[in-house]
Amino acid sequence: KIIPLWVSVSCQKKDFDACIHAHKMAEESHRQDSAYLLIFIMLLTLTILTIWLFKHRRFRFLHETGLAMIYGLLVGVILRFGIHVPQSTSDVVLECAVNASPATLLVNVSGRFYEYTLKGEVSRGKDHQVQDDEMLRKVTFDPEVFFNILLPPIIFHAGYSLKRRHFFRNIGSILTYAFMGTVISSNLLVVVGQLGGDFFFTDCLFFGAIVSATDPVTVLAIFNELKVDVDLYALLFGESVLNDAVAIVLSSSIVAYQPTGDNSHSFEAMAVLKSFGIFLGVFSGSFALGMATGVMTALISFYFTKLRDFPLLETGLFFLMSWSTFLLAEACGMTGVVAVLFCGMTQAHYTYNNLSRDSQDRTKQLFELLNFLAENFIFSYMGLTLFSFQSHVFNPMFIIGAFLAVFLGRAANIYPLSFLLNLGRRNKIGMNFQHVMMFAGLRGAMTFALSIRDTATYARQMMFSTTLLIVFFTVWICGGGTTPMLSIYVTFAISFRVGVDSDQEHSVSN
Amino acid sequence: KIIPLWVSVSCQKKDFDACIHAHKMAEESHRQDSAYLLIFIMLLTLTILTIWLFKHRRFRFLHETGLAMIYGLLVGVILRFGIHVPQSTSDVVLECAVNASPATLLVNVSGRFYEYTLKGEVSRGKDHQVQDDEMLRKVTFDPEVFFNILLPPIIFHAGYSLKRRHFFRNIGSILTYAFMGTVISSNLLVVVGQLGGDFFFTDCLFFGAIVSATDPVTVLAIFNELKVDVDLYALLFGESVLNDAVAIVLSSSIVAYQPTGDNSHSFEAMAVLKSFGIFLGVFSGSFALGMATGVMTALISFYFTKLRDFPLLETGLFFLMSWSTFLLAEACGMTGVVAVLFCGMTQAHYTYNNLSRDSQDRTKQLFELLNFLAENFIFSYMGLTLFSFQSHVFNPMFIIGAFLAVFLGRAANIYPLSFLLNLGRRNKIGMNFQHVMMFAGLRGAMTFALSIRDTATYARQMMFSTTLLIVFFTVWICGGGTTPMLSIYVTFAISFRVGVDSDQEHSVSN
């Protein structure tokens, strides 16, 4: 909602006064939007300066994302309790005889037509008061901003910076963790869902899916500094990246499943099969699209070899092709974020080697920056939203159940699967590393984005609030605790081959 | 209008069918938006590949921006005449008793509230048909996208890549050209305005202001390759950059002047004085804000010297501070684009030298890329809009008059001012260079963005159509003709010191 939106109202000769009024209002609204966006930019600036201070002082108990959340929290508290903005009179409530809410509305105001677009449903307070607090509503972004603007660069960067040789060497284990793991923890959550009371079967599945998307950033940043064994690194990174892809497609196919059923608590075999079919179709479709544009970019950069003389053109082409993957996938009804992930991997595998040395640096740095900014933005927004979101539902039973389920689900994922995988692996996954994987299952940007996407019903609001707490807990406690934990392991050097960085391949390593 | 806008409609338990319908519609709308945005991305990709071909073959008659326009034109023709999309049924026309058009609309649909935001007025065809062609309306961007997203990086890049030593050495001449020149050509246009018929005095002034913003890109790109005398280069570049700033502030203060008058053709001394006061206030305010954040960034990068060890943090900080200049200026009611220009100049002057070598490259490359993409996007959109805009008004008399006035205005600006300036300059501005400056007065992105901002009245539509033609003509004919023209001068080596590139300063040169 904060994207600068200066509504351009134009004046006819006839009714001048009304028009000037509209003009002034549009200007005022633009000014406010700029001011609110400025708050976030300032937050990010502050985060960067503090990160620097932390890095400088070698203070590693809190990762930058955890820090961004703290600043977000502080601003949230200030906005919630500190400032009170009087209700604006610019909102008009129209009572009208439309059956459904259309995406576009043309309003006939004394002979002239104005186009309005749907922003979403407004949740009401107890006494049918629509505008609880305008300012808090203003600092709330359209949830789709996360999916269409902030997540793609993060996920692309993850794909682009994957150490491919080690990834493909461990592809079997990674796929097992990512797919089976998500399904296991998702099913476990169904049980917990009953604790929430007013939950549908699909709601539980949905919660399971979103909560099983683990975030690679925090732990990996620390791993990176400590130089852990690259195979295990690839395992953890690959798992958490693919995890996200599985979670997003799974959650959307569960939503697709919902309407067909009669929405009871029962379990319908056919509907589940159909859902599973949608999941497979969307996942493989997005995979294919991402691969295809990646390969196309590689071919262009291969045949137009003289493009190397113009790094700017090369970088521009690279950026545009990667972006078009996202748009193409969305236009085809696939999942853009997943397509972008596989596009990033393909680009790193094929295109990267065709680029000039200069462009290799440029693309790496560009996506590194975008990733950094987007990630810290999401985490500081997360902090803010704990106070600015107006329909939180905190149900103690559900929260405790969810926390238990999250950790049990992670355990039921890591230990049995590791045991099974170790039967076939030469480079065994040590018990200690299993503990680290268990501990490193942070929930982050993807989980948040998925849970904030839909907060209309009571059940979904409860899920959102609980998810927020899970993210806070895992990032602060697990994320903060990993460094000491790893340090202990490093000290005793048990089964960790720290410092073994066999990065001889020509890769896009960090 | 094309920014991916996936409206998240959420489902209540009660009315399931209506809700699923809304969901489907929102999905469909998002899919279409993605597809339309994809068209532009593909256009840009095509442009890049062709530019490369041109550069490779050393074909220099057409600049990349001219090329982008041609591709835009082709797509515009196809969309206009080739494809016909049936009217969608998603639009609902509401007749309601609101006096003004509010910025936000809350619609009560059978007990639930939906928030709608104003997109702007929809222009009607002859028989009060609102939706002329939905597709053409869909590929039309909100004009404010140009001001809030595309222009800032272009203008910042211009400021950041200015050769400061030569700029400040010629500051007097540059200011003279930029301020006096704009005023002269603006006044000349007032005469031409009468040819259009239904014009107000302010409309003429407005047209004069927007049409006098010359664009540096095309000619400078060629100058850059030929390595013309740096002083003259600085003169031309500085003039066209400041030009833009003057034009945007001037046009907005003319708009501010409009409502106070009784909107007659007459000339009111007081109102003009007030307008002039607004101009000075906004210009100096934006200048001060841009300088202030620039200096602040410089101080941060100076005191936090250890930030140099983390180029990513440094680049992030630089980017965020520069962006916040824009937002701060807009939030204060100043002009963001102007603030960004001066911020860029300050950053180049102070901050640049505090940055690490790595960050210097990164920031330069980042803004170079953003500038490149934004510029080509605007120019290809310009081509497209010649056919996709549905309210063109081509008035032959006005067009001829405007073309004459544009060239006479440029002449009345360059020759007399150069004569006056030469009285005081040691490094005289040669007659030949005056011809080049005269010829190099292309109109580009800024002129276009200013003229498309408001196309509600008949007069403004006529201005927009004429401006479009002026931009096409100057970019293709003047831009294309500058290379041969310069080559002739170079051959005869008259008063041009080509090849003299005394770039010893530690600067952000291109």
Chai-1 contact restraints between the chains, C-beta under 6 A:
chainA,res_idxA,chainB,res_idxB,connection_type,confidence,min_distance_angstrom,max_distance_angstrom,comment,restraint_id
A,P4,B,N148,contact,1.0,0.0,6.0,A-B,restraint_1
A,W6,B,E144,contact,1.0,0.0,6.0,A-B,restraint_2
A,V7,B,A103,contact,1.0,0.0,6.0,A-B,restraint_3
A,V7,B,L118,contact,1.0,0.0,6.0,A-B,restraint_4
A,S8,B,G120,contact,1.0,0.0,6.0,A-B,restraint_5
A,S8,B,P143,contact,1.0,0.0,6.0,A-B,restraint_6
A,S10,B,E121,contact,1.0,0.0,6.0,A-B,restraint_7
A,S10,B,D454,contact,1.0,0.0,6.0,A-B,restraint_8
A,S10,B,A456,contact,1.0,0.0,6.0,A-B,restraint_9
A,A18,B,A100,contact,1.0,0.0,6.0,A-B,restraint_10
A,I20,B,P259,contact,1.0,0.0,6.0,A-B,restraint_11
A,H21,B,A100,contact,1.0,0.0,6.0,A-B,restraint_12
A,A22,B,A100,contact,1.0,0.0,6.0,A-B,restraint_13
A,A22,B,S101,contact,1.0,0.0,6.0,A-B,restraint_14
A,M25,B,A103,contact,1.0,0.0,6.0,A-B,restraint_15
A,S29,B,A103,contact,1.0,0.0,6.0,A-B,restraint_16
A,R31,B,A331,contact,1.0,0.0,6.0,A-B,restraint_17
A,S34,B,L327,contact,1.0,0.0,6.0,A-B,restraint_18
A,S34,B,E330,contact,1.0,0.0,6.0,A-B,restraint_19
A,S34,B,A331,contact,1.0,0.0,6.0,A-B,restraint_20
A,A35,B,A331,contact,1.0,0.0,6.0,A-B,restraint_21
A,L37,B,L327,contact,1.0,0.0,6.0,A-B,restraint_22
A,L38,B,S324,contact,1.0,0.0,6.0,A-B,restraint_23
A,L38,B,L327,contact,1.0,0.0,6.0,A-B,restraint_24
A,L38,B,A331,contact,1.0,0.0,6.0,A-B,restraint_25
A,I41,B,L320,contact,1.0,0.0,6.0,A-B,restraint_26
A,I41,B,W323,contact,1.0,0.0,6.0,A-B,restraint_27
A,I41,B,S324,contact,1.0,0.0,6.0,A-B,restraint_28
A,L44,B,L320,contact,1.0,0.0,6.0,A-B,restraint_29
A,T45,B,L320,contact,1.0,0.0,6.0,A-B,restraint_30
A,I48,B,L313,contact,1.0,0.0,6.0,A-B,restraint_31
A,I48,B,G316,contact,1.0,0.0,6.0,A-B,restraint_32
A,I48,B,L317,contact,1.0,0.0,6.0,A-B,restraint_33
A,W52,B,L307,contact,1.0,0.0,6.0,A-B,restraint_34
A,W52,B,L313,contact,1.0,0.0,6.0,A-B,restraint_35
A,H56,B,K306,contact,1.0,0.0,6.0,A-B,restraint_36
A,S90,B,P102,contact,1.0,0.0,6.0,A-B,restraint_37
A,S90,B,A103,contact,1.0,0.0,6.0,A-B,restraint_38
A,D91,B,T104,contact,1.0,0.0,6.0,A-B,restraint_39
A,D91,B,L106,contact,1.0,0.0,6.0,A-B,restraint_40
A,V92,B,V98,contact,1.0,0.0,6.0,A-B,restraint_41
A,V92,B,P102,contact,1.0,0.0,6.0,A-B,restraint_42
A,V93,B,L106,contact,1.0,0.0,6.0,A-B,restraint_43
A,L94,B,C96,contact,1.0,0.0,6.0,A-B,restraint_44
A,L94,B,V107,contact,1.0,0.0,6.0,A-B,restraint_45
A,E95,B,N108,contact,1.0,0.0,6.0,A-B,restraint_46
A,C96,B,L94,contact,1.0,0.0,6.0,A-B,restraint_47
A,V98,B,V92,contact,1.0,0.0,6.0,A-B,restraint_48
A,V98,B,V109,contact,1.0,0.0,6.0,A-B,restraint_49
A,N99,B,A18,contact,1.0,0.0,6.0,A-B,restraint_50
A,A100,B,A18,contact,1.0,0.0,6.0,A-B,restraint_51
A,A100,B,H21,contact,1.0,0.0,6.0,A-B,restraint_52
A,A100,B,A22,contact,1.0,0.0,6.0,A-B,restraint_53
A,S101,B,A22,contact,1.0,0.0,6.0,A-B,restraint_54
A,S101,B,V109,contact,1.0,0.0,6.0,A-B,restraint_55
A,S101,B,Y114,contact,1.0,0.0,6.0,A-B,restraint_56
A,P102,B,S90,contact,1.0,0.0,6.0,A-B,restraint_57
A,P102,B,V92,contact,1.0,0.0,6.0,A-B,restraint_58
A,A103,B,V7,contact,1.0,0.0,6.0,A-B,restraint_59
A,A103,B,M25,contact,1.0,0.0,6.0,A-B,restraint_60
A,A103,B,A26,contact,1.0,0.0,6.0,A-B,restraint_61
A,A103,B,S29,contact,1.0,0.0,6.0,A-B,restraint_62
A,A103,B,S90,contact,1.0,0.0,6.0,A-B,restraint_63
A,T104,B,D91,contact,1.0,0.0,6.0,A-B,restraint_64
A,L105,B,V92,contact,1.0,0.0,6.0,A-B,restraint_65
A,L105,B,Y116,contact,1.0,0.0,6.0,A-B,restraint_66
A,L106,B,D91,contact,1.0,0.0,6.0,A-B,restraint_67
A,L106,B,V93,contact,1.0,0.0,6.0,A-B,restraint_68
A,L106,B,V130,contact,1.0,0.0,6.0,A-B,restraint_69
A,V107,B,L94,contact,1.0,0.0,6.0,A-B,restraint_70
A,N108,B,E95,contact,1.0,0.0,6.0,A-B,restraint_71
A,V109,B,V98,contact,1.0,0.0,6.0,A-B,restraint_72
A,V109,B,S101,contact,1.0,0.0,6.0,A-B,restraint_73
A,F113,B,V122,contact,1.0,0.0,6.0,A-B,restraint_74
A,F113,B,V130,contact,1.0,0.0,6.0,A-B,restraint_75
A,Y114,B,S101,contact,1.0,0.0,6.0,A-B,restraint_76
A,Y114,B,E121,contact,1.0,0.0,6.0,A-B,restraint_77
A,E115,B,K119,contact,1.0,0.0,6.0,A-B,restraint_78
A,E115,B,V122,contact,1.0,0.0,6.0,A-B,restraint_79
A,Y116,B,L105,contact,1.0,0.0,6.0,A-B,restraint_80
A,Y116,B,Y116,contact,1.0,0.0,6.0,A-B,restraint_81
A,Y116,B,L118,contact,1.0,0.0,6.0,A-B,restraint_82
A,T117,B,K119,contact,1.0,0.0,6.0,A-B,restraint_83
A,L118,B,V7,contact,1.0,0.0,6.0,A-B,restraint_84
A,L118,B,Y116,contact,1.0,0.0,6.0,A-B,restraint_85
A,K119,B,E115,contact,1.0,0.0,6.0,A-B,restraint_86
A,K119,B,T117,contact,1.0,0.0,6.0,A-B,restraint_87
A,G120,B,S8,contact,1.0,0.0,6.0,A-B,restraint_88
A,E121,B,S10,contact,1.0,0.0,6.0,A-B,restraint_89
A,E121,B,Y114,contact,1.0,0.0,6.0,A-B,restraint_90
A,V122,B,F113,contact,1.0,0.0,6.0,A-B,restraint_91
A,V122,B,E115,contact,1.0,0.0,6.0,A-B,restraint_92
A,V130,B,L106,contact,1.0,0.0,6.0,A-B,restraint_93
A,V130,B,F113,contact,1.0,0.0,6.0,A-B,restraint_94
A,P143,B,S8,contact,1.0,0.0,6.0,A-B,restraint_95
A,E144,B,W6,contact,1.0,0.0,6.0,A-B,restraint_96
A,N148,B,P4,contact,1.0,0.0,6.0,A-B,restraint_97
A,P259,B,I20,contact,1.0,0.0,6.0,A-B,restraint_98
A,K306,B,H56,contact,1.0,0.0,6.0,A-B,restraint_99
A,L307,B,W52,contact,1.0,0.0,6.0,A-B,restraint_100
A,L312,B,F372,contact,1.0,0.0,6.0,A-B,restraint_101
A,L313,B,I48,contact,1.0,0.0,6.0,A-B,restraint_102
A,L313,B,W52,contact,1.0,0.0,6.0,A-B,restraint_103
A,T315,B,L369,contact,1.0,0.0,6.0,A-B,restraint_104
A,G316,B,I48,contact,1.0,0.0,6.0,A-B,restraint_105
A,G316,B,F372,contact,1.0,0.0,6.0,A-B,restraint_106
A,L317,B,I48,contact,1.0,0.0,6.0,A-B,restraint_107
A,L320,B,I41,contact,1.0,0.0,6.0,A-B,restraint_108
A,L320,B,L44,contact,1.0,0.0,6.0,A-B,restraint_109
A,L320,B,T45,contact,1.0,0.0,6.0,A-B,restraint_110
A,W323,B,I41,contact,1.0,0.0,6.0,A-B,restraint_111
A,S324,B,L38,contact,1.0,0.0,6.0,A-B,restraint_112
A,S324,B,I41,contact,1.0,0.0,6.0,A-B,restraint_113
A,L327,B,S34,contact,1.0,0.0,6.0,A-B,restraint_114
A,L327,B,L37,contact,1.0,0.0,6.0,A-B,restraint_115
A,L327,B,L38,contact,1.0,0.0,6.0,A-B,restraint_116
A,E330,B,S34,contact,1.0,0.0,6.0,A-B,restraint_117
A,A331,B,R31,contact,1.0,0.0,6.0,A-B,restraint_118
A,A331,B,S34,contact,1.0,0.0,6.0,A-B,restraint_119
A,A331,B,A35,contact,1.0,0.0,6.0,A-B,restraint_120
A,A331,B,L38,contact,1.0,0.0,6.0,A-B,restraint_121
A,R362,B,Q365,contact,1.0,0.0,6.0,A-B,restraint_122
A,Q365,B,R362,contact,1.0,0.0,6.0,A-B,restraint_123
A,L369,B,T315,contact,1.0,0.0,6.0,A-B,restraint_124
A,F372,B,L312,contact,1.0,0.0,6.0,A-B,restraint_125
A,F372,B,G316,contact,1.0,0.0,6.0,A-B,restraint_126
A,D454,B,S10,contact,1.0,0.0,6.0,A-B,restraint_127
A,A456,B,S10,contact,1.0,0.0,6.0,A-B,restraint_128
